[in-house]
Amino acid sequence: MLEALLIVGIVVAVQLWQARDLPVGPAPALAGTLVDGRVTSLTDVLETADGRPVLVAFWATWCPVCKAEEGNIDAVARDWPTLTVAMQSGDAAAVAKHLKERELGFTAAVDADGRLASDWKVRGVPTHFIVDGRGNIRFQLVGYATELGLRARLWWAQRFAA
């Protein structure tokens, strides 16, 4: 039992360390161009979400952990408002090719130079944020995210508004 508690403690400590500089409170501005050329922003997504929380997911085509979890993001994006950002993954054509090859239904803002990620203080991918309907960051998660874990955080942010 002591060993299990020690492992849980280490995991929690690593998670806290990884998220130490990520933004809290009001979400920073996030606006970019999607792979299909449309311009979007977190403000636009929040407006169309009609008060529901939004998953903001930073990922990269070259990231093996991102590839492992992209099915989770795709499943969540079918049911919850989602804005993904492809960080330093090439131009729109390269990101669109990746999405098509992997048969992913979500779209992505292209962050070829990492500027959007830098604005959100994202140093590594995958990094996820749950932003409530008022535009406040409720959860941050660095590393692999399960579908259930993302859904639980979204539900919590909706059910227990800040």
C-alpha positions in Angstrom: 0.0 0.0 0.0 2.8 2.4 0.8 4.5 1.7 -2.6 1.2 2.5 -4.3 0.8 5.8 -2.4 4.4 6.7 -3.3 3.8 6.1 -7.0 0.6 8.2 -6.9 2.5 10.9 -5.1 5.3 10.9 -7.7 2.8 11.0 -10.6 1.0 13.9 -9.0 4.2 15.8 -8.3 5.4 15.3 -11.9 2.0 16.6 -13.2 2.2 19.7 -11.0 5.8 20.4 -12.1 4.9 20.0 -15.8 2.0 22.4 -15.5 3.7 24.9 -13.2 3.9 27.8 -15.6 0.8 27.2 -17.6 -1.8 30.0 -17.5 -4.6 29.9 -15.0 -7.7 32.1 -14.7 -8.9 33.9 -17.8 -7.7 32.1 -20.9 -5.2 34.0 -23.1 -6.3 35.1 -26.5 -6.1 32.3 -29.1 -6.7 33.0 -32.8 -5.4 31.3 -35.9 -6.1 29.8 -39.2 -7.5 26.3 -39.5 -6.2 23.8 -42.0 -9.0 24.6 -44.4 -8.1 28.3 -44.4 -10.9 29.5 -42.1 -9.9 31.9 -39.3 -11.0 30.9 -35.9 -10.5 31.9 -32.3 -11.2 30.6 -28.8 -13.7 33.4 -28.5 -15.6 32.1 -31.6 -15.6 28.6 -30.3 -16.9 29.7 -26.8 -19.7 31.7 -28.5 -20.8 28.8 -30.5 -20.4 26.5 -27.5 -23.4 28.2 -25.8 -22.0 28.1 -22.3 -20.4 24.7 -22.5 -16.7 24.2 -21.7 -14.2 23.9 -24.5 -11.3 21.5 -24.8 -8.2 23.3 -26.1 -5.6 20.7 -27.2 -2.0 21.5 -28.3 -0.4 18.6 -30.2 2.1 17.9 -33.0 2.2 15.5 -36.0 5.7 14.4 -35.0 4.8 13.6 -31.3 4.4 9.9 -30.6 2.3 10.6 -27.4 0.0 12.8 -29.5 -0.5 10.1 -32.0 -1.3 7.6 -29.2 -4.0 9.9 -27.8 -5.4 11.4 -31.0 -8.3 8.9 -31.1 -9.3 10.2 -27.6 -9.3 13.8 -28.8 -11.3 12.8 -31.9 -13.9 11.0 -29.8 -14.2 13.9 -27.3 -14.4 16.4 -30.2 -17.6 14.6 -31.5 -19.4 15.5 -28.3 -17.7 18.6 -26.9 -16.6 21.9 -28.4 -12.9 21.5 -29.2 -10.2 23.7 -30.6 -6.9 21.9 -31.4 -3.6 23.5 -32.3 -1.0 21.7 -34.4 2.2 23.1 -33.0 5.3 23.2 -35.2 3.9 20.6 -37.5 4.4 22.3 -40.9 2.0 24.3 -43.0 -1.7 23.8 -43.4 -1.3 21.2 -46.2 1.0 19.1 -44.0 -1.4 19.2 -41.0 -4.4 18.5 -43.3 -2.5 15.5 -44.8 -1.8 14.1 -41.3 -5.5 14.5 -40.2 -6.7 12.8 -43.4 -4.2 9.9 -43.2 -5.1 9.3 -39.6 -8.8 9.6 -40.4 -9.3 12.2 -37.7 -12.5 14.2 -37.7 -11.3 17.2 -35.7 -9.8 20.2 -37.4 -6.7 22.2 -36.2 -5.3 25.6 -36.1 -1.9 25.7 -37.7 0.9 27.0 -35.4 3.8 26.4 -37.7 6.2 28.8 -35.7 5.0 27.9 -32.2 3.7 31.5 -31.5 0.3 30.3 -30.3 1.8 27.7 -28.1 4.2 30.3 -26.7 1.3 32.7 -25.9 -0.2 29.9 -23.8 3.2 29.0 -22.3 3.0 25.5 -23.8 6.5 24.0 -23.7 5.7 20.4 -24.7 3.0 18.4 -26.4 0.4 17.2 -25.8 -0.9 19.9 -23.5 -4.7 20.2 -22.8 -6.8 22.9 -21.3 -10.4 22.9 -20.2 -11.9 26.4 -20.6 -15.3 27.0 -19.1 -18.1 28.9 -20.8 -16.9 32.1 -19.2 -13.5 31.8 -20.7 -11.6 30.7 -17.6 -9.1 27.9 -17.6 -10.4 25.2 -15.2 -8.0 22.4 -15.9 -4.5 21.9 -17.4 -3.0 18.6 -18.3 0.4 17.9 -19.8 1.0 14.5 -21.4 -1.2 11.7 -22.5 -4.9 12.3 -21.7 -7.5 9.5 -21.7 -10.9 10.0 -23.3 -12.6 9.4 -19.9 -10.3 11.9 -18.2 -11.0 14.6 -20.7 -14.8 13.9 -20.6 -14.8 14.0 -16.8 -13.0 17.3 -16.7 -15.4 18.8 -19.2 -18.4 17.5 -17.3 -17.0 18.9 -14.1 -16.4 22.3 -15.6 -19.9 22.4 -16.9 -21.6 21.0 -13.8 -19.7 23.0 -11.3 -19.3 26.4 -12.9 -16.8 28.7 -11.2 
